[in-house]
Amino acid sequence: MNDISFVSCIYKHLRVLDLEQIFLRLKVFPREVESLVDLRYLGVQGAMRFILPSIANLSNLETFLVISQSSRTGTVSLPDTIWNMTNLRHLNVVGWVGI
């Protein structure tokens, strides 16, 4: 799947977004998710190599699960801003992580 823009348009006050069973063919974490400021749980799977620093805009996020299956490097880079997310309680990254 390449386009998840429908999520932010239709479900603005979504609290749980579990896309773990859908393989996202995106190299960079989808910007559409950043507008879902009420999210408490976010699970994604795909070829993502970068999580953008703006992930910290999800200030209510408590659980963040990333399953990275990048065929090129096998790593996903987390931004420093992820450590500023005061409500984040669970961070689970499956795959190689670059910090």
C-alpha positions in Angstrom: 0.0 0.0 0.0 1.4 3.4 -0.9 -1.3 5.9 0.1 -2.9 6.2 3.6 -4.0 9.8 3.2 -7.6 8.7 3.7 -6.9 8.0 7.3 -6.1 11.6 8.3 -9.0 13.0 6.2 -11.7 10.7 7.6 -10.6 9.8 11.1 -9.1 13.0 12.6 -9.7 11.9 16.2 -8.5 8.4 15.9 -6.8 7.0 19.0 -5.6 3.6 17.7 -4.1 3.0 14.3 -2.8 -0.5 13.8 -1.4 -1.0 10.3 0.9 -3.9 11.3 -0.8 -6.3 8.9 -0.5 -3.9 5.9 2.9 -3.6 4.3 3.6 0.1 3.5 5.9 0.5 0.5 7.1 3.9 1.7 10.7 4.7 2.4 9.8 7.5 4.8 7.2 7.4 7.6 3.9 8.7 6.2 3.3 12.4 7.0 -0.5 11.9 7.0 -0.2 10.2 10.3 1.4 13.3 12.0 -2.0 15.1 11.9 -3.6 12.4 14.1 -2.7 14.2 17.4 -5.1 12.1 19.5 -3.3 8.8 18.7 -2.4 6.7 21.7 -1.3 3.5 19.8 0.4 3.4 16.4 1.7 0.2 14.8 3.2 0.2 11.3 5.0 -2.2 9.0 6.9 -1.5 5.8 10.0 -0.6 4.0 10.5 2.6 5.9 14.1 3.6 6.6 13.4 6.9 8.3 11.0 8.1 11.0 10.7 11.9 10.6 11.5 14.2 13.6 7.9 15.5 13.4 6.8 12.2 14.9 7.1 14.1 18.2 4.0 16.1 17.2 2.0 13.0 18.3 2.2 14.2 21.9 -0.4 11.7 23.1 1.2 8.7 21.7 1.8 6.0 24.3 2.7 2.9 22.2 4.7 3.0 19.0 5.5 -0.2 17.1 7.6 -0.2 13.9 8.2 -3.3 11.9 10.9 -2.4 9.4 11.5 -4.7 6.5 13.7 -2.4 4.4 15.4 -4.6 1.8 18.3 -2.3 1.2 19.8 -1.7 4.6 17.4 -3.5 7.0 17.6 -0.5 9.4 15.2 2.2 10.4 16.5 5.5 11.8 14.8 7.0 14.8 15.0 10.8 15.3 16.3 12.3 18.5 12.9 13.9 19.0 11.4 10.6 19.9 13.0 10.8 23.3 11.1 14.1 24.0 7.7 12.3 23.7 6.7 12.5 27.4 3.7 10.2 27.1 5.5 7.5 25.1 5.6 4.4 27.3 6.3 1.6 24.8 8.6 1.8 21.8 9.1 -1.5 20.0 11.2 -1.5 16.8 11.5 -4.8 15.0 14.5 -4.8 12.7 17.8 -2.9 12.9 17.7 0.5 14.6 19.8 3.5 13.9 19.6 6.2 16.6 
